Amino acid sequence: MTATPTPDAQAPAPAPDSGKRQDPKRSAVRSLLRLWPYVRPVRVRLFSAAFVGIVASCLGLVIPLILKWLVDGPVADRDTGGVWLGGALLLAVGVAEAALFGLRRWLVARPLAGVEASLRADLYSRLQRLPVSFHDRWASGQLLSRATTDLQLLRMFLAFPLTFLLVNGATIVAGCTIMLLQEWTLGLVILAPLLPLAVLCSIFEVRYSVAARRAQDQIGDLTTVVEEAVLGIRIIKGFGRHRSQARAFRAHSDRLLDTELHKARLLAGIWALIMALPEVAIGAALVLGTVQVADGGLSAGTLVAFLSTALALRWPVESLGFLLAMSNEAATATDRFFEVVDERIPEDAADTVRDAGADTVRKAGTGAETVRDAGAGTVRKAGAADGLRFSGVTFRYPDAPPGAPPVLDGIDLHVRSGETMALVGATGSGKTTLTALVPRLHEATSGRITLDGTDITALPRDRLRSLVAVAFEEPTLFSASVAENVLMGGPGAEEAELRRALRVAQAEGFVDALPEGAGTQVGEQGLSLSGGQRQRLALARAVVGAPRFLVLDDPLSALDVHTEAAVEAALREVLSGTTALVVAHRPSTVLLADRVALLSGGRVTAVGTHRELLHRSAEYASLMSGDPAADPRPDPGLDPGPGPVPDSDRDPAPGARTAGAAAEGSVR
C-alpha cells in the first residue's frame, strides 16, 4: 500500500483516485441520502433532537411577541407590575430555550458517535476483504484520510449542519409567517431577497463542492507523503534527502493551501451576500415601518416586534452559508467513503457460505462437488492427497495495458502431497506472482489451482487461508508483541507450538534475550528488530500452525550464512510433513526441495531434481552459479533434451534429499 520514498525533488504523483473530477451533475442530497442505512437505527433520537431544536428555536420567536405586549401595554400605560411580569416571561422563555438546546445536544451525542463507529467498522472490514490488486492501486494516505478526516466530517454533519438546516429552515418559515401576519407590507420587503439568495446559494453549492472534493483528495495525498516519510525515515536520512522530501511535502502543502484559500474566498463571498441582502431589507423595513408609526398606521409595539423578529432571523439566514459549505464537504466525504465501500469484491459460490446454517453450496465447473459446513471448514474433495496442482494457469494484472503479455502463461505444475518444490527463475519471471495465486491474494485469469484435488475457488477464503501458510520475502510485522505476531499464523496455537516455531526459525535465542521475551512489543513494522530477525519471525509465523500447504517466498534472503544453515536444518523437519512451494535464489535453499521447477518467461520450462537441472538446463546452471556464461556439460546418463522433465520421471520419494544431491549443491 505504501512505497518507499524516492530521493526525488519532485512531489510524488497523486494517488490514482485523487485526480477524479467532481461530477457536475452530482447531487449533494442524493449523496447524503446514502447514509440513511447507518442513520436508521438512531433515527428516533435524531428526529427527536431535530424536533426539540425546532421547538427551542421557535420559542425564541415568542420573545418579540412579548416585547410587543410590553411596549403597547405596560410601557405605554406606565404599569410597573406589567413590566416585571413581562421581564419574568422573557427570562422564562430564555431559560426554556437554553434547556431545550442542551437536550438536543444530549440526544445526538451518543448515537452519532455510534454511527461514526459503524461507518469506520464497515470501511475497515471492506479494506480487509478487498483484493491485493485494489491496495496496489490505492495510496495508503487516501485510505487513511477516508477512515479519519472524512468520517469526522460525516459525524459533524449529522450532529450540527443536518439538524440546523432543519431547525433554521423551520425558524425562517415561522418567523416570516409571524412578520406577514403582523404587517404584510413590511413582510414582503423582508422576503424580497429570498429569490436572489436561492440563486446565489445554488451557484455556491456547485463551485464549493468541486473545491471541497479537491481539498479532501489533496489531504489524502499529503497524508501519503507524511506516512511514507515516517516509514522511510532511514532511507531519507541515509541518503541525505531531507531537503528534497521537504520540498515535496511543501509542494503538496502549497496545493492544499491554495485550495483551502479558494474555499475560503467562496465562503466569504456567499456569506457577505447572505448578510448584506437581509440587512438592506431590514433597513428598508425599518424606514417604511417608522413612517407608518409616524402616520398612525402602525403601533410602536408592532414595529418593535416586527424588527425583533427580523433580527432574530438574522442568524438562521446568515448560517446558511457555512451550513451549505459543511453539507457539501459531508457529501464529498460520503462519496469518498462509498468509493471504497462500493469497490467490487470478487465473489464466488464458496464465499457465500458464511455460517453453518447455509451448509451446502454447489460449485459448477470446479473439481469440488460440494462445499459443506463452512463453520467447521470441512470440504469433500474430488481427489485426496493430490498435493498442489497448477493446470493451465494464466495471470494478467487487471490494469495491464491491452495486448501486454501475461505475467504467467499456461503454468502446468504438480507438487505432490508431502513434497517440497523449489521455484527458481530470474528476476521478473513471475515467481512471487505464482505463489500469491495459491492463497488467492491475486485471482488467476484462467486455469485451475487445486489443493488435494479441490479447486481453490470452491473453498471459502478463510478456509483456504487456514490450509495455506505463507512467508513473504519482505517480512511484515505489526505493532504488537513477538508472540502476537507469530501466533497470527496459528490463532489456536499454544505456548508449545510457539516455542517450536521459534526454534525452527532460529529465533528463540534472540526472542528470549528481549526485555520481556515473547511478550516484547516490536514497534511499528517491527523496525526495532534487524531485517534477519524480522524474517525469522515471519518464518515462525508461517510454520506455527503446522499448515497442510506452505508457500515460502525466499524466506531466508536476509539471513547470514551460519543462521541460514541452522534454519535450513530445522526447516527440513517441518517440510517433511507438509506440501511446500519454496521460491529459491540460493543453491542452499534449493537443496531443501525434493524437486525444482524453473520458471522462465512466465512458463515452467523445466522440472527435475537439482542435479538433473544442473546438467539439463544451461539457464538453471547459470542462475545457480551466478555466472551468465556458465554452461555445464550434460551428464552422459541423462537426456540433454530441452523440454521439462515430466512429473512422472525421476521423481524421488517426497522428503528424499540425498547426500549426492547435496554434494552437487553449488557450481560456484
N, C-alpha and C positions, 0 to 999 in steps of 0.2 A: 504494500500500500504506500509505503514511503520510499523515497530514494535517497541515496547518499548525496549530499550537496556537492555540486560541481564547483571547482575553483574558477568560476567564470564571473567576470564583472557584470555580465548582463543579468537582468532579472529573470528568474525561472519562468518558463512558459506557463500560462494559466492552465488550470485543470480543464479537462475536456468539457465539463458542463458549465464552466464559468463563462464561457463565451456565448451562452444561449441568450437570445434576444427576447424581450418581453413580447408576447403575442398582443398586437394592438386590439384584437377582438376579445381579449381575455376579460372576464367579468370577475371583479373582486368578490362580489356577493356569491357567485357560483363557487369560487374557490373556497370561501369561508364556510359554505354550507357543507363541504366535505368533512368538516369537523363534527358534524352532528352525531355520528355513532359514538364518539368519545364523550360528547356533552350529554347525550340522552340519559345515562344513569344518574346524573345530578341535575336534571332539568327542573325538578320541583324546587330545589333550593335556589337555582339561578332565576327562575321565573318569580319566585317569592322575593328574591333580592331586588329584581327589577321593579316589581310592584311596590315594594317598600320605598325604593328610591323615587318612584314617580309620586307616591303619596307625600314623601318628605319635601320634594321639590315644589309640588303644587301647594303644599301647606305654606310655603314661603310666599305664594301669591295672595294669601289671606291678609298678609301684613298691609298691603296698600288699601284693602277694603276697610281695615281697622283705622288706618290713617284718615280715610275719607270720613268715617263716622266721627272721629275725634275733631277734625277740622270743622266740619259742618255742624257738629253738635256741641260737645262740652267746651271746645275752644271758643266757638262763636258765642256761646251762651255764658262763658266765663264760669263754667261748672267745674270746680276743683275736684270734687268727688268723681265726676265722669272722667277727668284726665287721669286720675290714679287708676281707675278701672281699665281705661284704655292701655295704660303702661303695663298693667299686670297681664292683660291679654297678649300684648306684644311679647312680653317675657315668656309667657307660657308657650306661645307659638314657636319662639326661637328655641326653647329647650326641647320641645317635642320634635322639631326638625332635626336638631343635632342628634337626639337619641335614635331617630329613625335611620339617619345616615350611618350611625355606629352599628346598628343592627344589620344594615345592608352589607357592611364590610365583614361582619362576623359570618353572615350567611354564605358568602362566596369564598372565604379564605381557604378552608379545608377542602371543599370539593374541587376547587380549581387546582390546588396542589396535586390532588389525585388524578385529575385529567392530564396534567403535565407528566406525571409519573407513568400513566398508561401510554401516552404518546412516546415517551422515551423508551419504555419497555418494548413497544412494538417496533420501533426503529432499530433497537439493538438486536432484537430477535430476527428481524429481516436481514440485517447485515450479516448475522451468523449463518443464515440459510442461503444467502446469495452465492453464486459460484465464484471461484477464484478469478475467472475472467472479468467479472464486474470489478473486483478490487484491483485488478491490474490496470483498469481504465480510469478509475476514480482516485483523485488525490485524497489522502487521509484528512488534510485540513478542511476540505469541502465537507466531508462526512462529520468531522468533529464540530464544525460550525452549525451544522443542521441539528446535531444532538444537544447543543448547548444554547448558542445565541438564538437560533430560530425558535426553539421550544420555549425559551423565556419570553420571546415576543408574543407567542401564542397565549401563554398564561396571562401576560399583562393585558392583552387584548380582551380576553374573556372576563378579566377582573374589572377593567376600567372602561375602555372605549365602547365595548359592546353594550354594557349596561347604560352608560351615559348617553350613547346615541339614542337609546330608547327613552331614557329619563328626560334628556334635554329636548328631544323631539316632542314628547308629550307636554312638557312645560311650555314650549313655544306655542303649541296649539291652544293650550288652556289660557295662556296669557293673552294671545291675540283675540281669543273669544271674549275674554273679560274686557279688553280695551274696546272692541267693537260694540259690546253691549253698553259700555259707559258713554262712549261718544263715537259713533261710527265714522264721522268725517275725519277725526284725528286718527282713528284706527286705520283708515285707508292710507293716510300719509305714512304711518309707521310700516305698513305692509308693502309699500311701493318698492323697496329694494329687494324683495324676495326673488323676483324673476331674474334680475341680473346676478344675484348671488348664486342661484341654482346653476346658471350657465358657467359662471366662474369656477364653481366647485367641480363641475363636470370636467372642464379643461384641466384643472389642477390634478384631479384624480388620475387622468391618463398620463400626464407628464411625471407625476410623482411616483407612480407605480413602476415606471421604467427606471427611474433613478434609484428607487429602493431596491429593485432586483439587482441592479449593477453593484450597489454598495454591499449587499449581502454576499454576492458571489466574490467580490474583492476581499471581504473579510475572510472567506474560506481560503482564498489564495494566500493571504497574509498569514493565516494560521498554519498553512502548509510550510511556508518559508520558516516560520519560527520553530515548528516541530522538527523540521529537517536540520536546522542549525543546532538545536539542542542535542538531537540524537547523533549528529555528525560532528560534534564539537572537537573530537580528537583529530579528524581529518582537517578541519578548518585551522586548528592550532598547529598541527603538524606541518601543513604546507604554508602557514602564514597568510591565509586567505581571509582574515577577518575583515580587511578593508573592502574587498570585493563583495563579501557577503553582506556587509553593512550597506554597500551601495545597492545591492539587490533588494534588501529589506526596505531601504529608503524609497526606491522606485515604486514598490508595491504600496508603501505607506502614503506616498505622494498622490498616487492614483486614487486611493481610498479617500484621502483628504479632499481632493478636487471634487469627487462625487458627493461627499458629505456637505461641502460648501454649496454645491449645486442644489442639493436637497434643502439646505437652509435658505437659499435665495428663493426657491419656490414657495417654501412655507412662509417666509417673511412677506412675500408679495401677496399671497392669498389672505394671510392674517391681517395685513394692513387694509386690504379692501373690505374684508369682513367686518373690521372695526369701524372703518371710515363711513361706509354707506349707512349703517344703522344710526351712527352718531349724527349724520346730516339729517336723517329722517326725524330723529328725536328733537333736534334743534328746530326743524321746521314745525313740528307739532307743538313745541313749547311756544313759539311765536304766535301760531294760529290760536292755541288754547288761551294764551294771555289776552289776546284781542277779544275772544269770546267771553272771557270772565269780565273784562272791562265793559263790554256791551251788555252784560247781564244775561247772556245766553247760556252760561256755564257757571256752576258753582266752584268756588275755590277748592273745596274738598274733592270734587270730582277731578279737577285738573291735577291736584296733588296725587290722588290715587292713580290717575292715568299715567302720569310721568313716573311714579314709583314702580308701576307695573312694567313700563317700558325699560326702566333702568334695571329691574330685576331680570329682564330677558337678555340683558347685555352678555352676561356670562354664558348662558346656553347658546347664544348665537356666535359669540366670539370663539367658543371652544370647538366649533365645527371644523375649523382649520386643522388643528393638531389631532382631533379625533379622526378626521378623514385620513390624515397622514399615518397615524398609528394603525388604522384599519388597513390601509394599503400595504404597510410593512408586514402586518399579520397575514394578509392574503398572499404576499410574496413568500413569506415563511411557510405557509401552508402548501404552496406549490412546490417549494424546495423539499419539504418533508415527503410529499407524496411522489416526488420524482424517484425517491429511493424505495418507498413502500410499494409503488406500482411496478417496480422492476420485476420482470418475469423470472420466476424460479423454475428451472427445468424440472418438470414433474413427470413421474411415471406411475404406473399402477401400484408398484411396491410402496411408494411414498405416501399413498393414500391410506395405507394401513397404519393407524396411529394408536390403536388400543386393542385389547383382547376381544372387545365386543365385535369389532369388524375383523373377523378371523379368517376370511378367505378372499383372495383376490386372484382372478385368472389373468395371467400374463401371456398374451399371444405373441408368437414369433420369437420366443426365447427357449432356452434349454430347460427352464424350470417350469413344471406343470402347475404348481400352486405355491403361494406364499401363505403360511399359516401361523397363527398365534404370534403376531408381531411383538406382543408383550414379552413372551419368552424367547423370541428370536429363533424359533425352530423353523427350518426350511427343508422341504422334501426336494432333494436334488435329483436331476436326471442321471447323474453318474456319481459314484463315490470314489474318494481318494484319487481323483484325477489330477490334482495339483492345479497349477495356474497355467491357463492356455490363452494365447492371443491368436485369433483367427481372422485374417484379412483386415487387420485394424489399420485404419487411416485416420489421421488427425490433421485438421487445419484450424488455425486460430480464427475465431469468429470475425475479427476485424482485419483479417488478412486481405490484401488487395485482390480483386478478381484476377484469375489467371496465375496467381502465385503458386508455386509447387507446394504440396502439403509437407508439413514437418515430418510426418510419418506416413509411409506409403505402402500399404499392404503388408503389415507385420504379421508373420506367422511364427509363433514361438511357443514351445511347450516346456514348462518347468514342472517336472514330475513331483508327485507328492513326496515330501521329505527330502527333496533335492535342493541344493543351493546352486543357482545360476548366476554367474558373473556377467555383467553387461559392460562391454568395452566399446569405445569409439572415440573418434576425435572430438574436439570441442565443437559444439553446434550440431552434432549428429542426431540429437533428439533423445538422449538417454534420460535426462531428467523429465522431459515431457512424457516419455513412455511410462516411467514409474508413477507419475502423477495421475495416469489414467486408471490405475488399479484401485485406489480408494475413491475414484471419481472426483478428484479435485478439478479435473477437466473431463469433458464428455467426449468420447470417441466420435469422430464424424461418421464413420461407418465401420462395419466389422463387429466382432463379438469378443468379449473377455469373460472367461468363466473361471470360477473357483470350485474345484471338485465337481465340475460338470454343470454348475449353476451359473447362468448369465448374471453378471453383477447388476444389471439393470432390473433384475427380478427381486433384488434384495433391498429392503428399506436401507437408506443411507446409514442410519445409526447402527443397524445390524452389520452392514458391510464393514463399517469402520471399527467395529468391535472384533471383527475377524482379521483385519489387516492392520498391522502397526507400521509406522513409517518413521524414518530418521532422515532428515534433510542435511545436505552439505553445509548449509548456513543454519546453525542451531539457533532457535528462538526460545528464550526463557522469559518468564513473566515475573512481575514484582510480587513474589511470594517466596515461601521457604523452599529449600532444596527438596524436601520431602514432597511438598505440594506440587512442585514442577515435575518430579519424576513420576508421582502417582497419577498424573493426568493420563498416563498410558495404561493404567490399570486401576480404575476407581475402586474396585473391591479388593485390591491387594493389601496384604497385611505387612507387618514390620519385617517378617522373614523374607517375603518377596522383594521388599525394598532393599534390604541388605544384599540379597543375591544379585539384584540388578546392578547395584553399585559396585559389587565385586566384579561382575562380568565386564563392566565399563572401566574397571581400574580407577574408580572414583572414590572408593571407600576411604582411602588414606587421606586425601585432601579434604573430603567432607568431614571426617572426624576431627580434623585439625581446625575447622572453622569454629568461631567463638561459641556457637550454640549447636554445633554438629549439623544434623539434617534439618534442624529447626531454624537455621540461619536464613535470614532474608537475603536474597541475592541482588536486590535492587532492580531498577528498570532495565529490561532486556538482559539481565544478568551481567551487566558490564563491570561489576565488581570482581568478576572472575576472569581468568585468562581464556583465550579462544579455545585452547585444548580442553580446559575444564568444562567450558560450556558444551563442547561437542561430546564429551564423555557423559555429561548429564543427559543430553539429548538421546544418546545411545541407550542409556539406562532406562529412559522413559519408553523407548521403543520395545525393550525386552521385558519390562517388569510384569506385563500382563500375560506372559507366555502365549503370544498370539499364534494362531494356526498359520498365518501368512505374514512374512516380514519383508518389507521393502526398504532397503538402505541405499541412500544416495551418497556415495563416497563418504561414509561416516567417520573415517579416520584421517582425513586430509590435514587436520590441524595438529596431529599428534607427532611427538618426536619418535625417533626410531625405536628406542627402548620401550616407551609406553605403548607404541603401536604393536610391537611384538607381544607384549603382555596381554593387551586387549584381544588380539587375534587368537591367542592360545585359549583365553576364556570364552571367546565368542564361538569357537568351534563346537563346544559342548551345546550351546544354545541352538546353533544352526543345524545340528544333527537331529533335533526334534521338531523342526519346522520346515515349511516350504518357503524359500527365500529367493528374492531377486536383488542382487547387490551391484550397484554401479561402482566400477573399479577403475582406478587410473594407475595403480602401482602393482607390480608383479606380486608383492607380498599379500595384497588384498585378494588378487585373483586366485591365489593358492588356497583361499578359504572355500572355493567353489568346487563342486563336482564337475561342472562343465562351464564353458564360456560361450557367449553369443557376441559376435562382432556386429556392431551397428554402423552402417556407413550409408550416407545419402538418404537417410530415412528408411532404410531397409536392413533386414538381418541378412548379411552376406555370408556368414559362416557360423557354424555351431560345432563345438567339439571340446575336447579337453584342452587344457593349457598347452600341453606338449604337442598335441596334434596341430593346434593352430599356429604354433611357432614354426612348424615345418610346412604347413599348408598355406598360410596366408602371409604374404610379404607385408601387407598393411598392418596386420596384428603384430608381427615381429617388430615392425618399426615403432608402433605405439608402445610396446613393452620395453624396447631398448632405448627409446628417446632419440634414435638415430634415423632420420628420414631415409638415409641411404641403405639401411640395413636390409639385407635380402638373404636370409639363411638358406642353405642348401636343403632341399627336401630329403626327408628320411626315406631311404630306399624301400622300407617296408610299408610306406604309406602312399596312398594315391594322391598325386600332387594336383589333381583337378581343381578348377577354380570354384566349383559350386560348394554350398554349405553342406556340412555333414548332416544327414538325416537324423532325426531324433532316435531312430532305432539302431543306428550304427555306433559301435564303440562306446556305448553308454555304460559307464561303471555303475555299480550299485550306489544309491544315494548314500553319501557320507564317506565313501571310499576315497581317501586322499593319500596317495602312495608316496613313499619316500623317493621313488624315481621321479615323480612329478615335481616334488619339492626340489630335487637336485637340479632340475632344469627350469627352476622358477624365474630365472632372470638371464637375459642375454647381454647384460651390460659388460 
